[in-house]
Amino acid sequence: MDYVLRQGANIQPASKPAALDLQGFFAPKSLALVGATEDRSRFGGKVLHRLKHFGFNGPFYPINPSAQTVQGLPCFSSLRDLPESAEHVGIAVPTKFIFDVLDDCAATGVRFVTVFSAGFTEAGDTEGLERQSRLKAFVDKTGIRVMGPNCNGFVNFVEGLAFTSSGTVTGARSAPGNIGLVSQSGGAAQVNVMWRAQELGLNLSRQVSCGNCADLGVLDFVSYMVDDPHTDVIMVLVEDFGRGRELFEVAKRAADREKPIIVLKLGRTEAGSRAAASHTGAITGSDAVHDAVFKQCGIIRVNDCNELYERAMMFRRKKLPNGRRAAALSISGGNAAIIADLGEHLGVEWPRYADSTQAGLAKILPLHGRATNPSDVTSAVVGKPDVLRNCVDIIAADPNIDVVIPTLTFAVRSDVDQAVASIETCEKPLVLLWTGGCGDQPDFKARQLIQAGVPVYRDALACLRSVKDAMSYGEFLRARKGREVVRRPQGIDLKQAGLILRNNAGVLGERESKAFLKAYGFPVTEEYLAKAAAEAVAIYRRIRGRVALKIESKQILHKTESGAMRLGIEGAENIARAFDEVIGAARSYAPDAALDGVLVQAMAPAGAIELILGIAPDPTFGSAIMVGLGGVHVEVLRDVSFRVGPIGIDDAHSMLRELRAYRLLEGVRGQKPVDMAALCGLISRLSWLAVDFADEIDELDINPLFVYPQGQAPCVIDALVTTRQRVAAT
Amino acid sequence: MDYVLRQGANIQPASKPAALDLQGFFAPKSLALVGATEDRSRFGGKVLHRLKHFGFNGPFYPINPSAQTVQGLPCFSSLRDLPESAEHVGIAVPTKFIFDVLDDCAATGVRFVTVFSAGFTEAGDTEGLERQSRLKAFVDKTGIRVMGPNCNGFVNFVEGLAFTSSGTVTGARSAPGNIGLVSQSGGAAQVNVMWRAQELGLNLSRQVSCGNCADLGVLDFVSYMVDDPHTDVIMVLVEDFGRGRELFEVAKRAADREKPIIVLKLGRTEAGSRAAASHTGAITGSDAVHDAVFKQCGIIRVNDCNELYERAMMFRRKKLPNGRRAAALSISGGNAAIIADLGEHLGVEWPRYADSTQAGLAKILPLHGRATNPSDVTSAVVGKPDVLRNCVDIIAADPNIDVVIPTLTFAVRSDVDQAVASIETCEKPLVLLWTGGCGDQPDFKARQLIQAGVPVYRDALACLRSVKDAMSYGEFLRARKGREVVRRPQGIDLKQAGLILRNNAGVLGERESKAFLKAYGFPVTEEYLAKAAAEAVAIYRRIRGRVALKIESKQILHKTESGAMRLGIEGAENIARAFDEVIGAARSYAPDAALDGVLVQAMAPAGAIELILGIAPDPTFGSAIMVGLGGVHVEVLRDVSFRVGPIGIDDAHSMLRELRAYRLLEGVRGQKPVDMAALCGLISRLSWLAVDFADEIDELDINPLFVYPQGQAPCVIDALVTTRQRVAAT
């Protein structure tokens, strides 16, 4: 059942043209609204009202069969009666009429449709699901691109068009900014993000609320904004990306253009997923995997709506710090301490100033000894704007400093102006933290500065989080420039691997799983299947050394639990006895199981560190790979790390570094470090396997993988592969 | 050196009268300001200006030897010239004149002094330290109580007195609220907290910026507010509590009165400690220990200034949730999903509604199936305030629900009013989350509601964090009612333990440390010291079973490293050989070490879980106890938990539950749980030991402690005690 849902989420139109042109969507040559009404308390009346007051340059046609005029505009009874074809049509009619209107759209050469009306998957009933399928079929047949259903339209501040019922857009168009916003949600995005951002003084380029995403999805609009010259920062509030794999491609293009994508992903928790599902019928997918993908793609993740625009305020200036080294200065010592704490906690560094900086500061400040960073510049600078500005400029010129945060509490206007002057002229990114008001001009507020383009924060944590995210994004962009090309590893026998998989539909036992992995280039234990005790002894002699004996049966997957295994056996007699014991234990554990024999396996050398590697299915991204240390680390401490493949050696290493137990791999208490290159190579290999066999493999567990210090090859000790056929059958 | 600092922090006036009466401090019968000036750009001029405009009812005397009048008020040349004794005197004069003014205070019967002037410990130089000592000596000699130095005074909204230079108090007194604020900092507290809270619509009772705390400290003012009938919530922004042990007493009285204390503690990180030290010369102490103490005391900890008043907004109504079960309802599905996510992440529960609630909702909402929680009530309620209010009231009446969060985005005034009506009338705590504006009355804002006493949040995370903290505080208050009395454990031979400690000044070796712990009631391994091989054999025969042999020498503390130990030996011949080997290894590891003999020790039974227990010194609280699992858990994963003693069994258990590896103690993979009662008993015992020998013991390590399933006693395998004499000597 679980799988059916997941599969459902995977069944998405597989590929779209790389650069879908949505210009006609956002700024159509002509526009129509079916369901336009006089009554402004109804949806169609609201949309019409917003549209009229916001201002739209092109011809606009209200459609309503039972009115001559609506809100003072001449009204048409049907799309078929229009003097020209509408490029974009909005539909705000009762659910039962939608498909009639869509037929009219197809008949009159409409290119884009926004279906505002609800009654689709979000309803959670059969009719809703059927309606949404029918809508998809309409898109496939006609080529008309549809936003929605169950959506609240969009606002285009650039060319000028509000096509939404939202109460946040009741007046004339405000000036466009360079921040875009894409969401499935209406209210949360339009109120909590768009309106609140504008209240703060931040202007947007475009805003989209795309609802259930039957056709056009979140990624289509993000992709458009990546190409949009009017948008420099993209905020996304998303329940379900849908075609998750496309996210990699869109994010890559965004990184090429150095346009940050900031995401608030809903459905992180079970309660959130439930709420999201009842909202747009979205399947939200595993949160840990989303986290991993965002890291891989350089996407900035936030936790609440206000954080979207708080980050955007930092990013919209397109000045990124060259490193993590920050400086702050304040006339309030308490603020210096708060900033120091929060910054260090987030991973911001506060380096010592260079000697030249100290010398410069000593000339203008009454310093006792060296200035610390963050700097308490004391009240010596209050009301002496030239001193404040000089301090900021001296610190900003320090070669050890990547970003400066002048911090004001209560300030006179001239202090604020001088801090802003430094911010505006400096090559480096500077942000103003202004926690209080303006002493001599109480009406002068942060909002005016923000509207003028200055990044101004009122709270230290929001400020430092934004600074830290800008540092991380800068690091991401720099790292990807020198980054390895992720290449398919050598030594993969794809044909053989595929053969093993297809010959063993369902679950692959230990021996078959390891044979599969071996064909894929993984080192595995030497092992052979014995059908009789004598054969076990012969194998033992061939292997030379102590062996393990394990039952081989498709019906006994949990060998430890069954007791049908013996470890570290030597001597012919003991081997023979162990063979009989294993068979005996298997029979009493599962009397009806078909026993294929006993696997006789070379014991791996001692001194290994045990890891667990795996592939897990994911509803959004197809599958994800996982790594963790064996024993308590995965099972009790849940200390694991995810990625979506394929990944290279660098990514594999960063995946390991995320583990809390990473230091164990580096060697503690005098132990040698493990062969990190070999381990990362296997992780990369696994990530390719996950991609190559995405359609065949549901889950794969390597448990344990033994890794050793350099010079000793790692070894797969046990493994289990579950294919999709098996899952589909249950 | 490190210790000298710590000791310095400990040297504080040890005990004060339990209820220090500061009424004369906050509302003196008469007030004087030495250093009052005409010039409003100077400190004394600012203080005078604030005071005049804020309004003070009693007689006020500006003092300035070189002026006849200041700011229109008659001026006196000295305190000695006043017609009456000033109950409270503020000093804002250059540092060199301070002590002359203080002499005048002593001569004229002044009770309280606020020293605004700087130039003390915060300067970081010898003169500053000396000045602060001299100020303390003045207090001890005269009994005059002093706030400061290096402080920015206080604001009393209740009786009406602003005695501060802060630019946040330039007009007439605003109405008093029931929220108090104590800080060392001036700017951060007065601007980031007080002014910002007022900007939001929250009024304060009193605000104090007590600076370096040479005499009156943060805890004195918190203590006063605990008793103050005008204060119901206490916000604290603190760098150093000073006499940390008093915090327990003050917090206990606050809990008795159900007055929450909300703390922003500076100096959490190294950078923050550095910045705090340069601000008020404070030593900030270990952050993990502060965290533990706050948990023990029910103190709510926050991370940034705005979070102080955001929490206070929730608490000032004095309605606490009876549990963690919340409900939320919104017309925005996106908001419902965001709230669900953030709440679950914080530990808020979203239970299913009772059948009666479902039935009630079904009558007024167009529901498909059951309503989820958080509830997306769709736009059916928009503009129908009776429906919204009915929904809120039905949900609030649900017996499964402890707190309700009606959530509005853009709303018409009548919607807001109806939500507020529910909040005002409901017995349970309800909070409004209102992310947008007022559709029909754009000037109607959250501020008006907050001023009227309604808790209104604009962001989901701030809202849910406040709700969660209220839940936790309610839990804390309920738990302490039924809580065990923390009693001294049985079986402590204090005399014997003290004797061992004093006979072994410096470091106690393994044998002495274990003898000390045994006298304190800890089960330890059976062991005896052998001076010769034959004696070792005799001991082995007495112990019966395998033994360990370990070198005993004050000069060899790291036995594993020295190689001078053998484990699990049996047979007389092997014992004798092992004895010689241990002596040999010790001699080659440390040729000059004095060898006391070889410790022959019973091997503990197999199957133990290893723990590490310890006592670490703390600059604020004297010492703290620590517990963690042995091996990688403490050493690599830093998975440890702290408390300040004495604690009982319940606290010991909660300490263990904080460990990420706690499940290992409960038994995983079919293992039996450890004897939790025995383990918690030992932790409690250790916490008493830490208190009893606070002056003698610097550090104590029990590493490892073996614990077993019920029926098998735990056992101290190795231990090491470092006394303060040893530390003082290095």
Interface residues (C-beta under 8 A of the other chain):
Chain A: S41 E122 A123 G124 D125 S166 G167 T168 T170 S183 Q184 S185 G186 G187 A188 A189 V191 N192 W195 R196 E199 L237 E239 L264 L266 G267 R268 T269 E270 A271 G272 R274 A275 A276 S278 H279 T280 N303 D304 C305 N306 S330 I331 S332 G333 G334 N335 A336 A337 I338 I339 A340 D341 L342 G343 E344 H345 W350 H368 G369 T372 P374 D376 G383 T409 F410 T435 G436 G437 G439 R458 D459 A460 L461 V632 E635 V636 L637 R660 A661 R663 L664 V668 R669
Chain B: S41 E122 A123 G124 D125 S166 G167 T168 T170 S183 Q184 S185 G186 G187 A188 A189 Q190 V191 N192 W195 R196 E199 L237 E239 L264 L266 G267 R268 T269 E270 A271 G272 R274 A275 A276 S278 H279 T280 N303 D304 C305 N306 S330 I331 S332 G333 G334 N335 A336 A337 I338 I339 A340 D341 L342 G343 E344 H345 W350 H368 G369 T372 P374 D376 G383 T409 F410 T435 G436 G437 G439 R458 D459 A460 L461 V632 E635 V636 L637 R660 A661 R663 L664 V668 R669
